[in-house]
């Protein structure tokens, strides 16, 4: 028996910033193969720069994406970082609006995230085979931006509420905080190979639910 793994999300899902084969998706796939003692076939639907609203649109409108979710035994989701980046950039142009911009962005992001999770469960409704969903939490690429840390904490707190028998939240915030130099690539935004390994380890440590 082989398992189907579908990865959706932003540049973390594509593995941007690391050498080919060193993003969290291929590393986690290999870990899953070891744990499940079976072949795991991955479909990587990551898109660099993707925001929560854009992912929601894809899940509603792309038949290929919807089919890949329906067929998946394992789903990973990395999203939200670009929403923060857009808000931080907009706020940088008007520093006096920083907290307002971040608050508005966080509210939108939570709403979009709720819609994303709702669609995922709708697509999996009626599936006879067990499945798991794994959410990759956010680290803070902007520790120097006032308000960004709180934004990330609030988003992570919200996303972690989806934890259940089938859904797990991989918290990576504390691993990256203070260790950005060792875990981020030269753009200081995306993880390097070591950073992606941290993410894959966290996902693996959540176990494999009813798949085993």
DOGU-870136 format. One record per residue: residue number from 0; residue in three letters; chain; x, y, z of N, C-alpha, C in turn. Coordinates in pm, 1 decimal, decimal comma. Layout:
<sites>
[site NUM ALA A [X Y Z] [X Y Z] [X Y Z]]
...
</sites>
This chain:
<sites>
[site 0 UNK A [83,9 -119,9 0,0] [0,0 0,0 0,0] [87,5 125,1 0,0]]
[site 1 UNK A [48,3 224,7 -76,9] [122,0 351,0 -72,0] [26,9 461,4 -24,5]]
[site 2 UNK A [86,1 562,7 35,2] [10,3 675,9 88,1] [29,1 796,3 -3,1]]
[site 3 UNK A [-75,3 877,6 -11,0] [-69,8 1000,1 -91,6] [-54,2 1120,1 1,2]]
[site 4 UNK A [46,3 1200,7 -23,5] [73,7 1320,3 58,0] [59,1 1443,3 -30,3]]
[site 5 UNK A [-33,0 1532,1 4,5] [-53,3 1657,1 -68,7] [-10,9 1774,3 18,6]]
[site 6 UNK A [82,1 1855,9 -31,5] [131,7 1972,7 42,4] [78,3 2098,6 -23,5]]
[site 7 UNK A [8,9 2182,7 55,0] [-42,9 2308,2 1,6] [12,0 2424,2 83,9]]
[site 8 UNK A [23,3 2540,6 18,9] [69,9 2657,1 92,4] [163,6 2745,3 12,9]]
[site 9 UNK A [247,3 2816,6 87,2] [331,4 2922,4 31,3] [474,5 2874,1 4,4]]
[site 10 UNK A [569,7 2967,8 8,3] [708,7 2934,6 -25,3] [773,7 2837,7 73,3]]
[site 11 UNK A [718,6 2824,6 194,8] [771,2 2721,6 285,8] [742,3 2583,8 227,6]]
[site 12 UNK A [624,4 2570,2 166,1] [588,4 2442,4 103,3] [675,9 2415,3 -18,9]]
[site 13 UNK A [708,8 2519,6 -95,0] [795,1 2497,0 -213,0] [939,6 2467,4 -171,4]]
[site 14 UNK A [975,2 2503,8 -46,3] [1113,1 2481,5 0,2] [1207,6 2592,7 -40,1]]
[site 15 UNK A [1152,3 2708,4 -69,4] [1233,3 2823,1 -112,7] [1340,5 2854,9 -8,0]]
[site 16 UNK A [1463,4 2877,6 -55,5] [1572,7 2912,2 35,6] [1665,1 2795,8 68,6]]
[site 17 UNK A [1622,8 2674,1 32,0] [1705,8 2555,3 58,0] [1738,8 2486,6 -74,5]]
[site 18 UNK A [1839,0 2402,7 -71,8] [1874,2 2325,0 -191,1] [1761,5 2227,3 -223,5]]
[site 19 UNK A [1747,2 2188,8 -351,6] [1642,1 2093,1 -389,4] [1649,6 1966,8 -303,0]]
[site 20 UNK A [1533,5 1921,8 -258,8] [1527,7 1800,9 -175,6] [1542,6 1828,7 -27,7]]
[site 21 UNK A [1572,4 1956,6 8,6] [1593,2 1990,7 149,9] [1481,4 2074,6 210,2]]
[site 22 UNK A [1373,9 2099,2 134,8] [1257,2 2166,3 192,8] [1188,2 2071,3 289,3]]
[site 23 UNK A [1093,6 2122,1 367,8] [1031,8 2032,6 465,6] [946,6 1924,8 400,0]]
[site 24 UNK A [891,0 1951,4 281,4] [802,7 1852,8 217,0] [878,1 1723,0 182,9]]
[site 25 UNK A [990,0 1729,1 108,0] [1061,0 1603,5 80,2] [1119,5 1537,5 205,7]]
[site 26 UNK A [1164,4 1618,5 300,4] [1222,6 1561,3 423,2] [1113,4 1491,7 504,9]]
[site 27 UNK A [999,2 1557,4 519,5] [887,2 1498,1 594,2] [834,2 1374,2 522,0]]
[site 28 UNK A [830,2 1379,5 389,0] [783,8 1262,0 312,5] [870,2 1140,2 343,7]]
[site 29 UNK A [1002,3 1162,0 349,2] [1093,0 1050,0 379,8] [1072,9 1000,6 522,4]]
[site 30 UNK A [1050,3 1093,1 614,4] [1023,6 1054,2 753,8] [894,3 971,9 761,6]]
[site 31 UNK A [792,1 1017,4 689,6] [662,9 947,2 689,9] [677,9 806,2 633,8]]
[site 32 UNK A [757,9 792,6 529,5] [781,9 658,9 473,2] [841,3 565,7 578,5]]
[site 33 UNK A [937,2 619,9 654,4] [999,2 538,8 759,2] [900,4 499,2 866,8]]
[site 34 UNK A [816,0 592,5 907,2] [720,7 565,5 1015,1] [606,3 475,5 969,3]]
[site 35 UNK A [560,6 496,4 845,7] [446,8 419,1 793,8] [491,2 288,0 729,8]]
[site 36 UNK A [622,3 275,2 711,8] [681,9 156,1 646,8] [613,3 127,0 513,2]]
[site 37 UNK A [588,9 234,0 440,1] [523,1 224,0 309,1] [571,7 336,5 220,6]]
[site 38 UNK A [547,2 318,8 92,5] [579,2 423,4 -3,1] [486,4 543,1 19,2]]
[site 39 UNK A [541,9 663,6 19,0] [460,7 785,4 30,0] [487,2 869,8 -94,9]]
[site 40 UNK A [382,2 895,5 -171,7] [393,2 973,1 -295,3] [346,6 1115,0 -267,0]]
[site 41 UNK A [430,9 1213,7 -297,2] [393,3 1351,9 -263,3] [354,7 1432,5 -386,2]]
[site 42 UNK A [258,2 1520,8 -366,9] [217,8 1620,3 -465,7] [237,9 1755,4 -400,0]]
[site 43 UNK A [330,3 1835,1 -451,7] [361,2 1963,5 -390,5] [292,3 2075,6 -468,5]]
[site 44 UNK A [192,5 2135,5 -405,2] [116,1 2243,1 -469,6] [150,7 2379,4 -409,6]]
[site 45 UNK A [268,5 2390,4 -350,8] [312,7 2517,1 -293,1] [333,9 2622,8 -400,2]]
[site 46 UNK A [305,1 2748,7 -365,2] [322,7 2861,8 -456,7] [392,5 2973,7 -379,8]]
[site 47 UNK A [506,5 3018,6 -429,7] [577,9 3128,3 -363,9] [489,2 3252,0 -356,3]]
[site 48 UNK A [487,0 3315,6 -240,0] [412,8 3440,4 -224,4] [264,4 3425,3 -196,9]]
[site 49 UNK A [215,0 3302,5 -185,5] [71,1 3278,4 -169,2] [20,8 3333,5 -34,8]]
[site 50 UNK A [-92,9 3400,6 -38,6] [-156,9 3451,7 83,7] [-275,5 3362,2 119,7]]
[site 51 UNK A [-332,1 3385,4 237,6] [-447,1 3303,4 279,4] [-565,0 3320,8 184,2]]
[site 52 UNK A [-590,1 3443,3 138,6] [-705,3 3464,1 49,0] [-681,9 3394,6 -85,2]]
[site 53 UNK A [-557,8 3396,1 -134,1] [-527,3 3329,3 -261,9] [-539,3 3177,7 -249,8]]
[site 54 UNK A [-498,1 3123,1 -135,3] [-511,4 2978,3 -116,2] [-659,0 2939,4 -106,6]]
[site 55 UNK A [-735,7 3021,5 -38,3] [-880,2 2994,7 -28,9] [-941,5 2990,3 -169,4]]
[site 56 UNK A [-902,9 3086,9 -255,4] [-955,2 3089,8 -393,0] [-916,1 2963,1 -469,5]]
[site 57 UNK A [-791,9 2918,3 -451,1] [-746,1 2796,5 -519,7] [-826,4 2674,4 -475,0]]
[site 58 UNK A [-850,7 2666,6 -344,7] [-924,4 2552,0 -291,7] [-1069,4 2551,8 -339,7]]
[site 59 UNK A [-1121,2 2670,9 -367,8] [-1258,4 2678,4 -418,7] [-1264,4 2654,8 -569,3]]
[site 60 UNK A [-1164,1 2707,8 -641,7] [-1175,9 2714,5 -786,8] [-1089,7 2620,7 -868,6]]
[site 61 UNK A [-985,6 2561,8 -808,4] [-896,1 2476,3 -886,6] [-933,8 2329,7 -868,8]]
[site 62 UNK A [-982,1 2268,6 -976,4] [-1024,5 2127,7 -967,9] [-905,4 2036,8 -939,5]]
[site 63 UNK A [-786,6 2073,3 -991,1] [-667,1 1992,4 -965,2] [-632,9 1992,0 -815,9]]
[site 64 UNK A [-640,0 2112,3 -754,4] [-610,7 2124,0 -611,3] [-713,2 2045,2 -530,6]]
[site 65 UNK A [-839,1 2059,2 -564,0] [-946,2 1991,4 -490,9] [-931,7 1839,6 -501,2]]
[site 66 UNK A [-896,0 1793,5 -620,8] [-879,2 1649,0 -641,2] [-761,1 1595,5 -560,2]]
[site 67 UNK A [-652,6 1674,0 -558,3] [-533,1 1632,4 -483,4] [-561,9 1624,7 -332,8]]
[site 68 UNK A [-648,5 1713,6 -283,4] [-688,3 1709,3 -141,5] [-775,5 1587,4 -115,6]]
[site 69 UNK A [-871,2 1564,7 -203,8] [-960,9 1449,0 -186,7] [-882,9 1317,6 -182,5]]
[site 70 UNK A [-777,5 1310,7 -264,3] [-701,3 1185,4 -275,3] [-598,5 1167,5 -163,6]]
[site 71 UNK A [-576,3 1271,6 -83,5] [-463,6 1270,9 10,9] [-493,7 1195,1 140,2]]
[site 72 UNK A [-395,0 1118,9 184,3] [-398,1 1058,8 317,9] [-332,1 1153,7 418,4]]
[site 73 UNK A [-231,9 1228,4 369,3] [-159,4 1326,2 451,2] [-168,3 1461,7 381,1]]
[site 74 UNK A [-206,2 1564,7 456,0] [-210,5 1701,1 401,7] [-127,3 1790,3 493,4]]
[site 75 UNK A [-35,9 1868,1 435,2] [30,3 1971,8 515,1] [-8,0 2107,7 458,6]]
[site 76 UNK A [-16,5 2204,8 551,2] [-60,0 2339,4 516,4] [35,9 2440,4 578,9]]
[site 77 UNK A [99,3 2521,6 493,9] [180,9 2634,1 545,1] [129,0 2762,0 480,4]]
[site 78 UNK A [73,9 2850,3 561,0] [13,4 2972,8 507,6] [8,9 3078,7 617,6]]
[site 79 UNK A [3,8 3206,2 578,0] [-9,6 3315,0 674,3] [109,5 3408,8 676,2]]
[site 80 UNK A [228,0 3356,5 644,7] [349,2 3438,4 649,7] [345,3 3556,0 554,7]]
[site 81 UNK A [288,8 3535,2 434,8] [283,9 3645,2 337,1] [182,9 3751,9 376,3]]
[site 82 UNK A [78,4 3711,7 448,6] [-17,3 3810,1 499,4] [54,9 3905,6 594,9]]
[site 83 UNK A [140,0 3847,9 680,6] [217,8 3930,1 774,8] [316,3 4020,3 699,4]]
[site 84 UNK A [385,1 3964,6 600,3] [484,1 4041,3 523,9] [418,2 4160,9 455,3]]
[site 85 UNK A [300,8 4138,4 393,0] [229,1 4247,7 325,5] [190,4 4356,1 425,6]]
[site 86 UNK A [141,8 4313,3 542,6] [98,7 4410,6 644,0] [218,0 4490,3 696,4]]
[site 87 UNK A [330,1 4421,1 719,4] [450,2 4488,0 772,2] [503,8 4589,1 670,9]]
[site 88 UNK A [498,0 4553,0 541,1] [546,2 4645,3 436,9] [454,4 4766,9 424,7]]
[site 89 UNK A [324,5 4741,6 431,0] [228,6 4852,5 422,6] [245,5 4945,1 541,7]]
[site 90 UNK A [267,6 4884,7 658,0] [284,2 4962,9 780,3] [414,5 5042,4 778,0]]
[site 91 UNK A [517,0 4987,0 713,2] [647,3 5056,1 706,4] [635,2 5186,8 628,1]]
[site 92 UNK A [542,6 5188,4 531,2] [522,7 5310,8 452,6] [450,8 5418,1 535,4]]
[site 93 UNK A [370,6 5371,4 631,4] [298,8 5465,0 719,3] [310,7 5415,1 863,9]]
[site 94 UNK A [426,1 5439,1 926,2] [451,8 5383,9 1059,3] [343,8 5417,0 1162,0]]
[site 95 UNK A [278,8 5531,1 1143,5] [175,8 5569,4 1242,5] [54,2 5476,1 1236,5]]
[site 96 UNK A [40,9 5403,2 1122,8] [-72,6 5310,4 1107,3] [-33,9 5165,6 1135,1]]
[site 97 UNK A [84,3 5145,7 1191,0] [137,2 5009,3 1208,3] [38,7 4917,5 1279,4]]
[site 98 UNK A [-2,9 4956,2 1399,7] [-86,3 4863,9 1477,1] [-221,9 4843,0 1410,4]]
[site 99 UNK A [-276,4 4948,0 1348,6] [-405,9 4935,8 1280,3] [-394,1 4839,5 1161,8]]
[site 100 UNK A [-287,3 4855,7 1084,7] [-264,5 4771,5 966,2] [-246,7 4625,1 1006,3]]
[site 101 UNK A [-167,9 4602,5 1111,0] [-142,8 4465,3 1157,5] [-271,5 4402,7 1211,3]]
[site 102 UNK A [-350,0 4480,7 1282,5] [-476,4 4429,0 1338,7] [-572,9 4389,1 1227,8]]
[site 103 UNK A [-586,2 4478,3 1128,5] [-676,1 4450,6 1015,9] [-632,4 4325,2 941,0]]
[site 104 UNK A [-502,8 4317,8 915,7] [-446,5 4203,4 843,0] [-467,6 4072,8 920,1]]
[site 105 UNK A [-447,1 4077,0 1051,2] [-463,5 3956,9 1133,5] [-608,4 3908,6 1130,0]]
[site 106 UNK A [-702,1 4001,6 1138,3] [-844,2 3966,9 1136,2] [-880,7 3898,2 1005,1]]
[site 107 UNK A [-835,6 3956,4 893,8] [-861,5 3898,3 760,9] [-798,8 3760,3 749,7]]
[site 108 UNK A [-676,3 3750,3 797,5] [-601,0 3626,0 788,8] [-673,2 3513,5 863,5]]
[site 109 UNK A [-724,0 3545,0 981,9] [-797,3 3444,0 1061,3] [-923,6 3398,8 987,4]]
[site 110 UNK A [-995,1 3495,2 930,0] [-1118,2 3460,9 856,9] [-1086,7 3370,2 738,4]]
[site 111 UNK A [-982,3 3406,3 663,0] [-943,0 3325,5 547,0] [-898,4 3186,4 590,7]]
[site 112 UNK A [-824,5 3181,3 701,7] [-774,5 3052,9 751,2] [-891,6 2962,0 791,1]]
[site 113 UNK A [-991,3 3021,4 855,8] [-1110,3 2944,4 894,1] [-1178,6 2887,2 769,5]]
[site 114 UNK A [-1186,3 2968,9 663,2] [-1248,3 2923,2 538,0] [-1166,6 2810,1 475,9]]
[site 115 UNK A [-1034,0 2822,1 478,8] [-944,8 2718,1 424,7] [-968,9 2585,0 496,5]]
[site 116 UNK A [-971,6 2589,6 629,2] [-990,6 2466,1 706,3] [-1128,3 2406,5 679,2]]
[site 117 UNK A [-1227,2 2492,5 668,1] [-1363,4 2446,3 640,5] [-1369,3 2373,6 505,6]]
[site 118 UNK A [-1303,9 2429,7 404,1] [-1303,0 2367,3 270,3] [-1230,3 2232,8 275,4]]
[site 119 UNK A [-1117,5 2228,9 346,2] [-1042,5 2102,5 356,5] [-1130,2 1991,9 414,2]]
[site 120 UNK A [-1201,7 2023,9 522,5] [-1286,6 1921,6 584,3] [-1406,5 1886,7 496,3]]
[site 121 UNK A [-1457,5 1984,2 421,9] [-1566,6 1954,5 327,4] [-1518,5 1856,4 220,2]]
[site 122 UNK A [-1397,2 1882,1 168,6] [-1343,1 1796,7 62,3] [-1314,6 1654,7 112,9]]
[site 123 UNK A [-1283,8 1644,2 242,7] [-1253,4 1511,8 299,2] [-1376,7 1442,6 355,5]]
[site 124 UNK A [-1490,0 1513,9 361,3] [-1612,6 1454,8 416,6] [-1652,9 1332,7 334,6]]
[site 125 UNK A [-1687,0 1228,5 404,3] [-1730,1 1107,4 334,0] [-1615,9 1018,9 288,1]]
[site 126 UNK A [-1490,6 1058,5 319,0] [-1377,0 973,3 281,7] [-1374,0 853,1 374,0]]
[site 127 UNK A [-1360,2 738,5 316,8] [-1357,3 618,0 400,6] [-1218,9 596,4 462,1]]
[site 128 UNK A [-1116,3 635,6 388,2] [-979,6 614,3 438,9] [-944,6 718,6 543,8]]
[site 129 UNK A [-870,5 677,2 647,5] [-827,4 776,9 745,7] [-732,2 878,1 681,2]]
[site 130 UNK A [-729,1 999,0 735,2] [-639,0 1102,3 682,4] [-592,1 1188,9 798,4]]
[site 131 UNK A [-482,3 1261,2 775,5] [-435,1 1358,3 874,7] [-405,7 1491,1 805,6]]
[site 132 UNK A [-429,4 1599,8 879,8] [-394,0 1734,9 833,9] [-292,7 1790,3 932,2]]
[site 133 UNK A [-185,6 1847,7 880,3] [-81,4 1905,3 964,9] [-59,5 2051,6 925,1]]
[site 134 UNK A [-76,5 2139,4 1023,7] [-60,2 2283,8 1002,1] [79,2 2325,5 1048,4]]
[site 135 UNK A [152,9 2393,3 961,6] [284,6 2446,1 998,9] [264,8 2584,2 1061,6]]
[site 136 UNK A [300,7 2598,3 1188,5] [289,1 2727,0 1255,9] [386,3 2828,8 1196,7]]
[site 137 UNK A [370,2 2954,2 1235,6] [457,3 3060,3 1184,8] [572,1 3088,0 1281,7]]
[site 138 UNK A [687,1 3121,7 1225,8] [793,1 3186,1 1303,7] [786,1 3333,7 1267,7]]
[site 139 UNK A [864,5 3416,4 1334,1] [858,6 3560,8 1305,4] [981,7 3605,2 1226,2]]
[site 140 UNK A [964,9 3633,2 1094,7] [1078,9 3678,0 1015,2] [1113,8 3824,9 1041,8]]
[site 141 UNK A [1027,8 3893,1 1117,8] [1048,6 4035,8 1146,0] [1055,3 4063,7 1296,1]]
[site 142 UNK A [1150,2 4001,7 1367,9] [1154,2 4026,3 1512,4] [1176,9 4172,7 1546,6]]
[site 143 UNK A [1232,7 4248,3 1448,6] [1261,8 4390,4 1474,7] [1139,4 4479,9 1455,1]]
[site 144 UNK A [1033,3 4428,5 1394,2] [913,5 4509,9 1370,8] [821,5 4501,9 1492,0]]
[site 145 UNK A [797,0 4617,1 1552,0] [708,0 4621,5 1667,8] [569,3 4573,4 1625,5]]
[site 146 UNK A [515,4 4480,3 1699,6] [381,5 4430,4 1667,1] [382,2 4301,6 1588,3]]
[site 147 UNK A [491,4 4272,4 1517,4] [495,5 4150,7 1434,5] [494,7 4025,1 1522,5]]
[site 148 UNK A [567,3 4030,6 1633,7] [572,8 3914,8 1724,1] [432,7 3882,3 1776,4]]
[site 149 UNK A [360,5 3986,2 1816,1] [224,4 3965,5 1867,4] [133,7 3910,9 1758,0]]
[site 150 UNK A [150,7 3960,7 1634,8] [72,4 3912,4 1519,8] [92,4 3761,5 1504,3]]
[site 151 UNK A [219,2 3719,0 1504,8] [252,5 3576,9 1486,1] [195,3 3493,1 1600,4]]
[site 152 UNK A [209,9 3542,8 1722,8] [158,1 3468,3 1838,4] [6,4 3451,1 1829,6]]
[site 153 UNK A [-60,6 3559,7 1790,1] [-207,5 3554,3 1780,2] [-250,5 3457,0 1669,6]]
[site 154 UNK A [-181,9 3464,8 1555,9] [-216,6 3374,3 1445,6] [-193,0 3229,0 1487,5]]
[site 155 UNK A [-78,8 3202,3 1547,6] [-48,0 3065,9 1591,7] [-150,1 3015,7 1693,5]]
[site 156 UNK A [-187,5 3104,0 1784,9] [-287,7 3066,7 1885,3] [-419,5 3029,3 1819,7]]
[site 157 UNK A [-454,8 3104,9 1717,8] [-580,1 3078,8 1646,1] [-571,0 2946,5 1568,8]]
[site 158 UNK A [-463,1 2929,2 1492,5] [-448,7 2809,2 1409,3] [-439,3 2682,6 1494,2]]
[site 159 UNK A [-377,9 2693,7 1611,8] [-359,4 2574,5 1696,7] [-492,2 2524,9 1754,7]]
[site 160 UNK A [-594,8 2610,9 1751,8] [-726,2 2567,8 1802,6] [-788,9 2459,2 1715,3]]
[site 161 UNK A [-734,0 2440,5 1596,6] [-788,1 2337,2 1507,0] [-735,1 2197,5 1540,1]]
[site 162 UNK A [-648,6 2189,3 1639,4] [-593,1 2058,8 1677,4] [-705,5 1963,0 1716,4]]
[site 163 UNK A [-698,0 1842,9 1661,7] [-800,3 1740,7 1689,6] [-738,2 1604,1 1664,5]]
[site 164 UNK A [-823,4 1503,7 1658,9] [-774,2 1367,5 1635,2] [-705,5 1356,7 1498,3]]
[site 165 UNK A [-756,8 1431,7 1400,3] [-698,6 1422,4 1265,3] [-609,6 1541,2 1229,6]]
[site 166 UNK A [-623,4 1649,7 1305,1] [-551,6 1772,3 1270,3] [-447,0 1805,0 1377,1]]
[site 167 UNK A [-324,4 1830,1 1335,0] [-217,0 1864,4 1428,6] [-151,9 1997,1 1391,9]]
[site 168 UNK A [-105,2 2068,9 1494,5] [-40,6 2198,2 1474,3] [107,0 2187,3 1511,4]]
[site 169 UNK A [194,1 2213,2 1414,0] [339,2 2205,6 1438,3] [389,0 2342,7 1480,9]]
[site 170 UNK A [414,7 2359,2 1609,7] [460,5 2488,0 1663,0] [612,3 2499,0 1646,6]]
[site 171 UNK A [655,9 2595,6 1566,2] [800,0 2611,1 1539,9] [851,8 2746,3 1589,3]]
[site 172 UNK A [761,4 2826,2 1646,1] [797,3 2963,0 1685,3] [918,4 2966,9 1778,5]]
[site 173 UNK A [914,4 2887,1 1885,0] [1020,9 2895,6 1986,0] [1154,2 2843,1 1933,5]]
[site 174 UNK A [1149,8 2749,4 1836,4] [1274,8 2698,5 1777,9] [1345,8 2806,5 1697,1]]
[site 175 UNK A [1267,4 2889,8 1628,6] [1326,5 2992,0 1541,7] [1361,8 3120,2 1617,9]]
[site 176 UNK A [1284,6 3152,1 1722,7] [1305,3 3278,0 1796,0] [1445,0 3280,2 1858,6]]
[site 177 UNK A [1523,9 3377,3 1817,1] [1660,7 3388,8 1868,1] [1761,7 3304,9 1792,0]]
[site 178 UNK A [1713,2 3214,2 1706,3] [1803,2 3128,6 1627,7] [1793,3 3159,1 1478,7]]
[site 179 UNK A [1742,7 3279,0 1446,5] [1720,2 3314,1 1305,0] [1847,8 3300,7 1222,8]]
[site 180 UNK A [1959,9 3339,6 1279,9] [2085,7 3336,9 1203,2] [2120,6 3195,3 1157,9]]
[site 181 UNK A [2095,1 3098,1 1243,7] [2130,0 2959,9 1209,2] [2026,0 2887,5 1126,4]]
[site 182 UNK A [1899,9 2935,6 1130,0] [1791,4 2860,4 1067,2] [1730,6 2927,3 943,9]]
[site 183 UNK A [1767,5 3054,4 919,7] [1714,4 3123,0 801,7] [1821,1 3131,9 692,0]]
[site 184 UNK A [1775,2 3136,5 568,1] [1868,1 3144,1 454,1] [1920,6 3287,3 441,4]]
[site 185 UNK A [1999,4 3312,6 338,3] [2065,2 3443,5 327,5] [1967,9 3558,5 305,5]]
[site 186 UNK A [1842,0 3527,3 268,4] [1745,1 3637,0 253,7] [1684,7 3677,6 388,9]]
[site 187 UNK A [1721,8 3606,9 496,5] [1673,0 3635,5 632,8] [1521,4 3625,3 645,2]]
[site 188 UNK A [1459,8 3557,4 550,2] [1314,4 3547,7 549,0] [1268,3 3402,7 547,0]]
[site 189 UNK A [1333,6 3323,3 459,7] [1296,2 3182,5 444,2] [1392,5 3092,9 520,5]]
[site 190 UNK A [1345,9 2975,3 563,9] [1437,6 2882,4 630,5] [1546,1 2833,5 534,7]]
[site 191 UNK A [1658,9 2793,6 591,0] [1759,9 2720,3 514,1] [1733,8 2571,1 535,5]]
[site 192 UNK A [1821,9 2486,7 487,5] [1803,1 2341,6 502,2] [1782,4 2300,1 647,5]]
[site 193 UNK A [1859,8 2360,9 737,8] [1846,5 2327,7 880,2] [1710,6 2370,7 934,8]]
[site 194 UNK A [1665,8 2488,4 890,7] [1535,4 2538,4 934,0] [1422,2 2448,0 888,2]]
[site 195 UNK A [1430,8 2403,2 762,8] [1327,7 2313,5 710,7] [1329,4 2179,0 782,9]]
[site 196 UNK A [1447,1 2136,7 823,1] [1459,0 2011,4 898,0] [1386,2 2023,5 1032,9]]
[site 197 UNK A [1398,1 2140,7 1095,9] [1326,9 2167,0 1221,7] [1175,5 2151,2 1199,9]]
[site 198 UNK A [1125,8 2207,8 1089,3] [982,5 2198,7 1058,6] [941,5 2053,1 1036,9]]
[site 199 UNK A [1019,5 1979,9 956,4] [988,1 1839,1 928,7] [988,8 1755,7 1057,3]]
[site 200 UNK A [1085,8 1781,4 1144,0] [1093,0 1709,8 1272,7] [967,6 1733,6 1355,3]]
[site 201 UNK A [923,0 1860,3 1358,1] [802,6 1894,8 1434,9] [679,8 1823,1 1378,7]]
[site 202 UNK A [668,7 1822,5 1245,3] [555,5 1753,8 1181,4] [558,5 1604,9 1214,7]]
[site 203 UNK A [675,5 1545,8 1203,8] [692,6 1402,4 1230,9] [657,1 1369,7 1375,6]]
[site 204 UNK A [694,2 1460,6 1467,1] [670,7 1433,5 1609,7] [522,7 1435,2 1647,3]]
[site 205 UNK A [438,7 1490,3 1557,6] [293,6 1490,4 1583,8] [230,6 1353,0 1560,3]]
[site 206 UNK A [309,6 1261,1 1504,1] [258,6 1126,8 1479,8] [176,3 1118,3 1352,4]]
[site 207 UNK A [115,3 1002,3 1332,2] [45,0 977,5 1205,7] [-98,9 930,6 1227,1]]
[site 208 UNK A [-152,8 965,0 1343,8] [-295,4 942,4 1370,9] [-342,3 802,5 1335,6]]
[site 209 UNK A [-455,4 796,7 1267,6] [-514,4 667,9 1231,7] [-449,4 601,4 1112,1]]
[site 210 UNK A [-343,5 663,1 1057,2] [-276,5 602,2 940,9] [-196,6 478,6 982,1]]
[site 211 UNK A [-153,5 478,5 1108,9] [-72,2 363,4 1155,7] [-162,4 265,7 1227,8]]
</sites>
